[in-house]
Amino acid sequence: MFNFECEGFDADVLSITDFLDQYHVHTRTFLEQYGPKHLIQMENKTRTSHTSKTDALLAIGNLRENQIYEF
């Protein structure tokens, strides 16, 4: 579970990035054990085109657009 609390822009980017990195490790492990090979390939392709930091910045941008991010 991810309990997001705003702590400042840099800290928030780091927190979200760390969460996403851990999520991707769990997802990759699950897919390697139980997933069809095409899903593993799709996940690998997605991770090479989108970094966790990029996704964290997108998440903060979405929060800002919805006016629920204070920094």
C-alpha positions in Angstrom: 0.0 0.0 0.0 1.2 3.5 -0.8 0.3 6.2 1.7 1.3 9.4 0.0 2.0 12.5 2.1 3.4 15.6 0.6 6.8 16.4 2.0 8.2 18.7 -0.6 8.7 18.3 -4.4 12.2 16.5 -4.3 11.2 14.2 -1.4 7.9 13.4 -3.1 9.6 12.5 -6.4 12.0 10.3 -4.5 9.2 8.7 -2.5 7.0 7.9 -5.6 10.1 6.7 -7.5 11.1 4.3 -4.7 7.5 3.0 -4.6 7.4 2.4 -8.3 10.8 0.7 -8.3 9.6 -1.7 -5.7 6.3 -2.2 -7.5 8.1 -3.1 -10.7 10.3 -5.6 -8.9 7.3 -7.4 -7.5 5.5 -7.2 -10.9 8.5 -8.6 -12.7 8.9 -11.4 -10.1 5.2 -12.3 -10.4 5.3 -12.3 -14.2 8.5 -14.4 -14.3 6.8 -17.0 -12.1 3.2 -17.0 -13.5 2.9 -14.8 -16.5 2.9 -15.6 -20.2 6.1 -14.6 -21.9 4.5 -11.9 -24.0 3.5 -10.0 -20.8 7.1 -10.2 -19.6 8.3 -8.7 -22.9 5.6 -6.0 -22.7 6.7 -5.1 -19.2 10.4 -4.9 -20.2 9.6 -2.7 -23.2 7.5 -0.4 -21.0 10.3 0.0 -18.5 12.8 0.9 -21.1 10.7 3.7 -22.5 9.4 5.0 -19.1 11.5 5.4 -16.1 10.1 5.4 -12.5 11.2 9.0 -12.1 9.4 10.0 -15.3 6.3 8.3 -14.0 6.7 10.0 -10.6 6.8 13.4 -12.3 3.7 12.5 -14.3 1.9 11.5 -11.1 2.8 14.8 -9.5 1.7 16.6 -12.6 -1.7 14.9 -12.4 -2.0 15.8 -8.8 -1.3 19.5 -9.7 -3.8 19.5 -12.5 -6.4 18.2 -10.1 -5.3 20.9 -7.6 -4.5 18.4 -4.9 -0.7 19.0 -4.7 0.5 21.9 -2.7 4.2 22.1 -3.9 
